[in-house]
Structures are given as structure tokens and as C-alpha cells.
Amino acid sequence: MNTIDWSDFEKTDIRVGTILSAKELLKARKPAYVLEIDFGELGIKTSSAQITSHYQLNEIIGRQIIAVINFPPKRIAGFKSECLVMGVYDENSDVVLLSLDKKVKNGLKIG
């Protein structure tokens, strides 16, 4: 395993946001959703997330998630993804979202 310095970790801006809307990303090679996420004072950002194996569209609306928000935007299947929603790969390599056990203010920093 590679190690990093604390200063490397500090460069990563990881925040809490709430999913406002979700729809299928039809042009994706692997099934994915387009998410619109509210990060409070930091604004609303969009993301593509391959979470279709564990989550239905209607059950993720209003869910708080954790995302990296300071990556440059990335084009995915013609869609501009502005942040990276974080999750864990299960035994089938499907993504399980990281989430909180208590609701907090959108935009708070993970550290």
C-alpha cells in the first residue's frame, strides 16, 4: 500500500450533500444514475454514480451522501460530472454508498 503525507489528504475536499434528484444516465456503458446534489452554501453539483445494483431512483432522493467536490469536471457518456460520490465496492464490485447515521448540514467538510 502506498502512503501519503497529511498534506496530500488535506488537498481532498470531501463534503456532505443531499441528493435532490436522480435519473438514469441512458448513454452510459455501465448502468448509472445522474444525481443532482445539494452541498449547501457550496451550491448544487451533478454527478454520475454507478449505484443501480443496490439503489432504486425513488429511494435515494433526500439521502445524504459523501462526495469529493474538488476534482475537475469529467465527461461521462456526454454528461458533465462535477463531483465524485463515494462508496464501497461489495463482493460483486457493486457500489454501496457511504452515508451518515445522523443528518447534518449540507456542505460540511469530512476530515
Secondary structure, 3 states (H helix, E strand, C coil): CCCCCHHHHHCCCEEEEEEEEEEECCCCCCCCEEEEEECHHHCEEEEEECCCCCCCHHHHCCCEEEEECCCCCEEECCEEECCEECEEECCCCCEEECCCCCCCCCCCECC
